[in-house]
């Protein structure tokens, strides 16, 4: 195991340890999601914010998406603020019908995944939603070769540069919005 992977495992182990400790002290229960245990993703009853972290880390690496782009899109789409954002709720529907944590349109999911998934699955399956998002970002970058334009296209469906695109495509200090365990 290389040093980078070892540090990721160590970090996630520490996060889980902190969660276990805090769960007994916290009167407010975090949002839990255990439906992915059978798929091998996340731990049973992992907070959704940790599932998001795990899936963004995995799929941004797999599809060669810069971390800052992946996390900035998650922040702009559903205000994801890191693995310790216990109140994070990814099950959202936009006014135009985009679903879930990365706000995927059902037609985009059909196109990217080559299979039709029910709207509820697109909205509530964090793994599917994040992976679809990373596949889309990769496909757009292969076409436009510019992360700012890619982010504008992700946001509007057209290659353009708007405030969303400038933020997602250039803000490399994405962790500044994250909640911590201070």
C-alpha positions as CSV (number, residue, x, y, z in Angstrom):
1,X,0.0,0.0,0.0
2,X,1.5,3.3,-1.0
3,X,1.7,6.3,1.4
4,X,-1.2,8.2,-0.1
5,X,-3.6,5.2,0.2
6,X,-2.3,4.5,3.7
7,X,-3.0,8.1,4.8
8,X,-6.5,7.9,3.3
9,X,-7.2,4.7,5.2
10,X,-5.8,6.2,8.4
11,X,-7.9,9.4,7.9
12,X,-11.1,7.5,7.3
13,X,-10.4,5.2,10.3
14,X,-9.9,8.3,12.5
15,X,-13.2,9.8,11.2
16,X,-15.1,6.6,12.0
17,X,-13.5,6.5,15.5
18,X,-14.6,10.1,16.1
19,X,-18.1,9.3,14.9
20,X,-18.4,6.4,17.3
21,X,-17.2,8.6,20.1
22,X,-19.5,11.5,19.2
23,X,-22.5,9.4,18.6
24,X,-22.9,8.7,22.3
25,X,-22.4,12.4,23.2
26,X,-24.5,14.0,20.6
27,X,-28.3,14.5,21.2
28,X,-29.0,15.2,17.6
29,X,-28.7,12.1,15.4
30,X,-26.9,12.5,12.1
31,X,-28.5,11.4,8.8
32,X,-27.8,7.7,8.3
33,X,-27.8,5.7,5.1
34,X,-27.2,2.0,5.2
35,X,-28.7,0.9,1.9
36,X,-25.3,0.5,0.2
37,X,-23.9,-2.1,2.6
38,X,-24.8,-4.9,0.1
39,X,-22.9,-3.1,-2.7
40,X,-19.7,-2.9,-0.6
41,X,-19.7,0.9,-0.3
42,X,-19.4,2.7,3.0
43,X,-19.9,1.2,6.4
44,X,-23.4,0.3,7.6
45,X,-25.0,3.4,9.1
46,X,-22.4,5.7,7.8
47,X,-23.5,9.4,7.9
48,X,-24.3,10.6,4.4
49,X,-21.6,13.2,4.6
50,X,-19.0,10.4,5.0
51,X,-20.5,8.4,2.1
52,X,-20.2,11.5,-0.1
53,X,-16.6,12.0,0.9
54,X,-15.8,8.3,0.2
55,X,-17.5,8.3,-3.2
56,X,-16.1,11.7,-4.3
57,X,-12.6,10.5,-3.4
58,X,-13.1,7.2,-5.2
59,X,-14.7,8.4,-8.4
60,X,-12.9,11.6,-8.8
61,X,-9.7,9.6,-8.8
62,X,-11.1,6.9,-11.0
63,X,-12.3,9.4,-13.7
64,X,-9.3,11.8,-13.2
65,X,-11.4,14.7,-12.0
66,X,-9.4,17.3,-9.9
67,X,-10.6,17.1,-6.3
68,X,-11.3,20.9,-6.2
69,X,-13.7,20.6,-9.2
70,X,-15.5,17.6,-7.7
71,X,-15.9,19.1,-4.2
72,X,-16.8,22.6,-5.6
73,X,-19.6,21.1,-7.7
74,X,-20.9,19.2,-4.7
75,X,-20.8,22.4,-2.6
76,X,-22.5,24.5,-5.3
77,X,-25.2,21.9,-6.1
78,X,-26.2,20.9,-2.5
79,X,-23.9,22.8,-0.1
80,X,-21.8,19.7,0.7
81,X,-19.4,20.9,3.4
82,X,-17.1,17.9,3.9
83,X,-17.1,14.6,5.8
84,X,-18.1,16.2,9.1
85,X,-21.2,17.9,7.8
86,X,-23.6,15.8,9.9
87,X,-26.7,17.7,8.8
88,X,-26.0,17.2,5.1
89,X,-29.1,16.2,3.1
90,X,-28.3,15.0,-0.4
91,X,-31.9,14.0,-1.3
92,X,-32.9,17.2,-3.1
93,X,-34.8,18.0,-6.3
94,X,-34.0,21.3,-8.1
95,X,-36.6,23.5,-9.7
96,X,-35.6,22.1,-13.1
97,X,-35.8,18.4,-11.9
98,X,-32.1,17.7,-11.2
99,X,-31.8,15.0,-8.5
100,X,-29.6,14.1,-5.5
101,X,-26.3,15.2,-4.1
102,X,-24.7,16.2,-7.4
103,X,-28.0,17.3,-9.0
104,X,-28.2,14.9,-11.9
105,X,-30.9,15.2,-14.5
106,X,-32.7,11.9,-15.2
107,X,-32.0,12.2,-18.9
108,X,-28.3,12.8,-18.2
109,X,-28.2,9.7,-16.0
110,X,-29.8,7.7,-18.8
111,X,-27.3,9.0,-21.3
112,X,-24.2,8.6,-19.1
113,X,-25.1,5.2,-17.7
114,X,-26.7,3.7,-20.8
115,X,-29.5,2.4,-18.6
116,X,-32.7,4.0,-17.1
117,X,-32.7,4.3,-13.3
118,X,-35.8,5.3,-11.4
119,X,-35.9,8.9,-10.2
120,X,-35.8,7.8,-6.5
121,X,-32.6,5.8,-7.2
122,X,-30.9,8.7,-8.9
123,X,-31.9,11.0,-6.0
124,X,-31.1,8.6,-3.1
125,X,-28.2,6.4,-4.2
126,X,-25.2,8.5,-3.3
127,X,-22.8,6.2,-5.1
128,X,-24.8,6.2,-8.4
129,X,-25.3,9.9,-8.3
130,X,-21.6,10.8,-7.6
131,X,-20.3,8.3,-10.1
132,X,-22.6,9.6,-12.8
133,X,-21.4,13.1,-12.0
134,X,-17.8,12.2,-12.3
135,X,-18.4,10.3,-15.6
136,X,-20.2,13.4,-16.9
137,X,-17.4,15.7,-15.8
138,X,-14.8,13.5,-17.5
139,X,-16.9,13.3,-20.8
140,X,-17.2,17.1,-20.8
141,X,-13.5,17.6,-20.2
142,X,-12.6,15.3,-23.0
143,X,-14.7,17.5,-25.2
144,X,-13.9,21.0,-24.0
145,X,-10.4,20.6,-22.3
146,X,-11.1,23.4,-19.9
147,X,-12.4,22.9,-16.3
148,X,-14.1,26.3,-16.2
149,X,-16.1,25.7,-19.4
150,X,-16.8,22.1,-18.2
151,X,-18.3,23.5,-14.9
152,X,-20.4,26.0,-16.8
153,X,-21.7,23.2,-19.0
154,X,-22.4,21.0,-16.0
155,X,-24.4,23.9,-14.5
156,X,-26.4,25.0,-17.6
157,X,-26.1,22.2,-20.1
158,X,-24.2,24.6,-22.5
159,X,-20.5,25.4,-22.6
160,X,-20.3,28.8,-21.0
161,X,-18.5,30.7,-18.3
162,X,-20.6,32.0,-15.5
163,X,-20.1,32.7,-11.8
164,X,-20.7,29.0,-11.0
165,X,-18.2,27.9,-13.6
166,X,-15.5,30.4,-12.4
167,X,-16.0,29.2,-8.8
168,X,-16.0,25.5,-9.5
169,X,-13.3,25.5,-12.1
170,X,-10.8,27.7,-10.3
171,X,-11.3,27.6,-6.5
172,X,-8.6,25.3,-5.3
173,X,-9.2,26.1,-1.6
174,X,-12.4,24.0,-1.5
175,X,-11.8,22.8,2.0
176,X,-12.3,26.4,3.3
177,X,-16.1,25.7,3.3
178,X,-15.8,22.4,5.2
179,X,-17.1,21.9,8.7
180,X,-14.6,20.5,11.2
181,X,-14.7,18.9,14.6
182,X,-13.2,21.9,16.4
